[in-house]
Amino acid sequence: MSGREQISAFLKANWYNGDKMEDLLTFLIVGAAVFYVVRSFYRSFKKGGNCACGCSSCGSKAACEKLLEKNKA
């Protein structure tokens, strides 16, 4: 049996099974969600304020503006 045939047999035995494909798909979806959440938190802290979408729509706009002025000084 050649190397290519061995790899093909391994994949058929381990990854073409419905259970393995479901696990892989679930892992990819959960991984994408975790990546999105971590990226959102990183971007919100990178901006230097507590408001992730800008201070104009934040409920504590005054506190955000004071914080931004304090950070500039």
VENNOR-V739298 format. One line per field, one symbol per residue. ss: DSSP state (H for helix, E for strand, C for the rest). burial: 1 if it has 24 or more other ideal C-beta (glycine too) atoms within 12 Angstrom, else 0. A space follows every 50 residues. Layout:
BEGIN
ss->???
burial->???
END
This chain:
BEGIN
ss->CCHHHHHHHHHHHHCCCHHHHHHHHHHHHHHHHHHHHHHHHHHHHHCCCC CCCCHHHCCCHHHHHHHHHHHHC
burial->00000000000000000000000000000000000000000000000010 00000000000001000000000
END
